[in-house]
Amino acid sequence: MFGDVVARLGREAVKRALPELKKQYEPHFVIINAENIAHGTGSTPKTLAEMEMVGVQCFTSGDHWFDKPVVAEYLAKQDNLMVRPANLADTRAPGVGAKVFTVDTKKILVINLLGQVFIKEPAATSPFQAVDKILAEYKGEKLDATIVDFHTEATSEQYAMGWHLDGRASLLVGTHTHVPTADARVLPKGLGYITDIGMTGAHDEVIGVKKEAALARFLNPNPDPEKRPRFEWPEEGNAQVNAVYAEMDEKTHTCKKIQLIQKFIKHI
């Protein structure tokens, strides 16, 4: 799974890195967090199709999941590969927050959750209650793995979810901050865990955004959102790839191994 794939540089980095990673790890299932793939915010049918073409089999999202409303066209397709946050307060939101993907003969449940700590929009209900409800709904299905992308800002909220799901899911990965954490591990009851995968996108900028625009916001803060410097995302330059590789036990459906993968790609 690739962490937040940001803008064109992120998409191009996936295209360059994925063939090599497939040769090295021979994964059965490839996921990316796609909430930033369309010029840094949201996703579109075109950008999602671009990633499908290179072998991505599932998309998760986060707080920017609907920044480009045209994504509703993609979500309306019966065979779409998107899982958006399950705990949105707006119950009329298009798409689903949990979906079973069949890979060969294996059934993989993918759940996307949105944190509540430090994330104001979109409004979200308790991710803990939401995941409990989803797991109860799928209890009767014979699943080979359950993967949860928890898109959250606070490390404490992520760690709490790890202990909440240990023994109940196969893999819990964090996205959102764009900064990878050095805590990939398997918890005592078999949950593969990492607080944040990090991002795939511009290497020499501020979490994917052009550093000049990011610095301008810090140097000249303005409470009025309309008067803040606009974020810009570079279209070319050096790129970073942050992803995780995880192996599941076929009998117990727990995680045997989780590894953070980091790559540098010079000038895209």
Protein Blocks (a to p, Z undefined) as FASTA:
>chain_A
ZZddehjklmmmmmmmmmmmmmmnopabdcddfklmngoiacdfklmmmmmmnopabdcd
dfklmmpmmlmmmmmpmkbcbdcdfkbfblmbgcjfbdcddehjaccdddddddfehpab
dcdddfklmmmmmmmmmmmpccfbdcdddddfblklmmmmmmmmgopambdcdehjopac
fkbccdfkopacdfbgbjcddfklgehiafklmmmmmmmgcfblklgccddddfbdcddd
ddddddddfklopafbdcddddddehZZ
